Every structure is written in C-alpha cells, then in structure tokens.
Amino acid sequence: MKFKYKHAIIAALGLTFTALIFPTLNQKTDGFFNTAFSAVSSSFGSYSGLSSHSASTPSSGRYSTNVTFSPTAPQNFTEAKQVAKQIYSDHRYTFYCGCKFDKHGKVDLHSCGYKIQNDARRARRLEWEHIVPVSRMASHLPCWKNKLCSKERGGSYGGRNCCREIDPAFVKMEADLHNLVPEIGELNACRSNFRFGMLPFVKPGQFGECSIKIDKETRRVEPDVQVRGMIARVYLYIEQTYHLRLSDSQLQLFRAWNKLYPPEPWEIERDRRIYLIQGNHNPFVLGLNQ
C-alpha cells in the first residue's frame, strides 16, 4: 500500500476516535473543530500527504517556511492553546514532570512530587510551553530584533507583540501545535529559553521527585529520559520547517536523542491528532527523517 493512502486511511479512522475523545466546546471553538473535521473528510479523494494551504510569508521577504498547514489550523497562539487543551483532554499530564492537571488547568503537584521553588501560585497553574522557545525561533526576524511597531502615544517596539502584528509567518510559527506542551507554570518560567543539554554536575532533587535539572549559570536544562526523544524530534522538526539555526553540538545531541529514545505511543497519537487539525505531521515522529 502506498504511503499516501496509508495516511488517508489513518486520518479516516482517526475522525471517529477524535469525535469520541473531544468534549463539547464553546460555540466559537465548536465551529473551528467542525470546519476542521469537514476539511479532513473532504480531502480523502485527492489526498497528497499535505494540505493545500500554505503558511503566509511576510512582505519583508526575509522569512519563509517549509510547512503547509490546513486552513483549519489554529490562526494564532490563543487559538492554539484552546485546541491543545482538547488534544490533551484524555492525557492530562505535564510534559517534564508528569503531574496530573484538571480541565480547569489546575496542576496536582502531589501527583508527581514536584517541589515548589518560589512561586506557589504559578506552580499550581498550567501553562502551554513552546519546547523550542519563541525567542530562539524568532530572534533573527526584523520584527523581533528591530523596533518596527509604533505605540499609540509615541515610541516604538519590537519583539513578540510586534511580530504578532506585522508578520503572518511568525503568527503561524507561534501557533504550531507540534511545539506546544502542557507544563507547570513555575517550571515554564524556570526553564525560560535555556538550551537543552547534560548537567552531570547538578545534583538531582532540585525539583523534588521531578528529575529535570536546570542550571541558571550555564543556561542549560537536562530533561528526564522520558521526554528527551520528543524534545529532539520537535527541535529537528522546527529546524527543518522554520530554518532554525542549531549549532553542530545541538544537532548532534538531538540526533542522538532521536535514535536513543524512539517515539512512545502517546507521542505518536499526539502527532496523529495534530495532523487531523493542523494538516501536517512531524516527519521525525513517523520515522521519515532520520
């Protein structure tokens, strides 16, 4: 059976399962998902492995992507977070520590033995983290590094908010579901935009029973072995899709983690659910890019 037809069948079977796992949403989000599922259903006749709607490229011409999204993909980060909640509706565990959280976004820290650092309120709040930090993906963009946007009362600014206003490709990139995971709010802040690596000199127990290590001096994070493979595959996906520049040492690390820690069932299921909404797979999860 040809590869493209295998994926068409997978998508078709997924529609029935998705209808069962996704709870009823508010009217606005209901319309979003109904349109998404209709689009997936109608695509089987001419399925080519990718949808027909390309991510927008800003007028500056300095930034492009290799990704093709479905018209039903989230249109911004706010929408992406709402969709991500539904993708994880029957798998409510934070990414780095495996803490349980409820439908209201309250994290059960006792379920994973997480040790609060200094912000108890944020520690109990769920946030949606970009595995590859937005600042790492966008630091080269003119809208990020230059003050291209004007304030109403005078002055100018750049960074995330400016890019959201003037760069459609940035908006697509920020909303990419493959790069979003649920995380303890405080840990999201502690991780910041630090790079991943090994920290043999940092003693375990920094975050209680959660085995993640973070060193602020070297700005490095050592994640638990359970998530290293997925981290690697997301970084390789972002590198390939959005032309993220990774150092030779980072590429070597992520390629090694990709091989050492193959996808587990949830990662594969997560990729399938994202495909049904966003219209594209992470090829590294499927084993197509090694």
N, C-alpha and C positions, 0 to 999 in steps of 0.2 A: 504494500500500500504506500502510495507516495506521501511524502512528509506533509504537504499542504492539506491533503484530505484527512490525514490523521488529526491535524489540529482542528479542522472543521467539525469532525465528529466529537472531539473533546469539548469544543465550545458548545455544541448542541446538547450534550449530556449535562454540561455544567449549568445550562439555563434552568433545568428542572431543579437541580440541587440548590442553586442560588435562590430561587423563589422560596424555598423552604427555610433557608438559613437567615435571610434578610428580613427583619421585622418591619412592621409598617412605620413609615417615616412621616414627617410633617408634609403638608401639601407641596411645598416647593421642592423638597428632596424627592418625593414620590414621582413628580413629573420628570425629574432628572433621571431616575433609575428606569422608569417606564420607557423613556426615549432610548436609553442605553440598551435595554434588552431588545427592543424592537429593531434597533440598528444591527445588533449582533445577529438576530434571527434572519433578517433580510439579506445578510451578507453571504450566506452559505452558497448561493448559486454561483457567485463569481469570486469565491474566496481565494486570496493570494498569499495569505500569511500575514499581511499587514493591512491596515485600514487605508482609506483613500484621502484622509485629511491630514495635511502636513502641518507641523508646528510653524507658527509665524516667525519670520525673520525681521528684526528691527530695521528701520530705514538707514541706520548707520552703516550697515553692510559689514560690520566688524565681528559679527557673531552669527553662527549658524549651528544647526543641529542635524544629526543623522536619524532623528526619531520621527516616526509617523504615528500620530495619535488619532483615535476615533473622535468624531465630532461630539461624542457623549462624554469624553474625558473631562475631569474637573477643570474649570476655567480659571481657577485661582487657588491660592493656598487655603482660604477659608472653606471653599467647596471641598477641597481635597481632604481636609480634616474630617468633615462630615461623612464623606464616603469611606474614609479609612475606618471610622467607628463601625460601620456596617460590615466591612471586610473582616474585622476582628470581633464581631458580635458573639461568636461562639468560641473564641480563643482569646479570652481576656487575661493576658499575661504580659507584663512589661518586658521589654526586649533584653536588657542587660542582666536583670536580676530575677526575672520570672515571678514577680509579685502579681498577685491577683488584683484586678480592679473591677468595679461595677459599672453599670450602664451610665451612671452619672459622672464617671471619671474620678471616683474616689479610690485611692490605692490602699490596699490592705498590706501594710508594711510587715505585720507579724507573719504573714503567709510566706515570706521569703527571708525573714530575719535581717531586713535592711536596717542599718544604723544611721539615724539622722545625724547630719553634720552640724548645721546651724540654722536651718530654716524648716521648722516642723510643718508649717502650713503648706509650703510649696512641696515638701516631701510627700504629703498625702494627696497631692493634686496630680492628675495625669496630664502629660503634655505630649505633643507629637513632634518627635525629633527627626531631623534630617541626618541620616547616617553620614553622608558626605555633607558637611556644613555648607550652608548657602554662601557664606563668605569665601569658602575655598572654591566654589564653583563660579562665583561672580566677581571675584576681586580684579579680574582683568577687564571687565566691562567698563566702557566710558561712563555709563550712568552710575556705576558704583564708586569709581575712583575719582571722578570729577563732579563738581557741583553744577549739574546741568538743569536742575529743577529750581523754580523760583517760589519763594514764600509770598503769601498774600500781603504781608506787612513789610516786605522788603527782605533782601538777603537771598541766599541760595543754599541748596543742599544736594547731597548725593546719597549713595548707599542704598539700602534695601527699599525704602519708601520711594525714592526717586526712580529706581529701576521698575518698580511696580507700575508707576505712572506712564513711563515712556518706552519701555522695552517689552514687547509682547513675548519674545522668546524667553526672557527671564521669568515672566509670569508662568509660562508653560513648565519651565525647568523647576521652579519652586514648588509647583503643584504635582510633580511627577510622583505617583503613588509608590513606585518601586523603591524610592528613597525615604519613605516615611515609616516610622515605627513608634509604638506607644512606649512612653518612658516616665519614670518618676520625675516630677518637675525639678526637684532639687538636684538630682543626678544629671539631668539635662544641663543645668547651669554649671555643675562641676566639670562636666566633660567639655563644655564650651566648644571651641573649634580646634581642640588639640588633635594631633595626629595619632594614629594607632601604631603600636609597637610593643616590644617586650620590655618589662621592667623587673628584672631579676633582683635588683637591689631594694625594691619596695616590698615591705613585709605584707603578707595577706591579712585580712581582717579590717582593712581600712573602712569598709562599708558594712561591717558586720558579717553576716553569712553570705552576702553578695560578693562574689570573688573578683569583681572588677578592681583594677588598680589605676590610680591617677596620680601623676607627678606634675605639680604646677611649675617646678623649676625647669624641667626639660620639655614641658608642654606635651607630654605623651600619655597615652591611655593603653593599658593592657586589658583587653576584654576576656571574658571567660571562654574556654574552649568551645562551649556550646554555640556561640554566636560568631566565632571567627570566620567560618566559611561563608556565612551570609553577608557579613561585613565586606569580605573580599569580593564577593560576586556583585554587590551593589557598587563598590568602588570601580570595579572593572567595567560595569555597565555604564556608569556615569562618565568614565574616562573615554569610552568608545562613543557614547551617544552625544556628549556635550563637549568633547575635546578637552577634558580636564587634564592639565599637565601634572603628571606624577613623576617623582624622582625615580631614578633607577632602583634605589633601595626599597621604595614603597611598592613599585611594580613587582619586584622580586618577592617581597613579603606577601602581597595579595595573591600572586600566582601560586605561591607555596601553600597558603591557607586554603585556596580554592581546591587544590588537589588533596590536601590532608583531611579536610573536613567537607565531604560531599553533602549535597542538599538532603535535609531530612524531610519527612512527609509534609509537615506544616509549611515549610518554605516553598515546596512545590505547589501545594494547594493555594497558598497566598498568591503565588505568581499567576495561577490559573484564574483566580478571582479578579486580580488586577487586569488581566487580559480581557476579561469579559466586559469591563467598564472602560478601560483606557485604550484598548485595542492593540497593545504590544506586549510581548514577553520580554523578560530578561534572558537573553540567549545563554548566559553563563549558568543559569539555573537549569536550563534544558540540556546543557552539555554541548551546545553547538559551537561555542568558542572556548577553546582550551589552550 
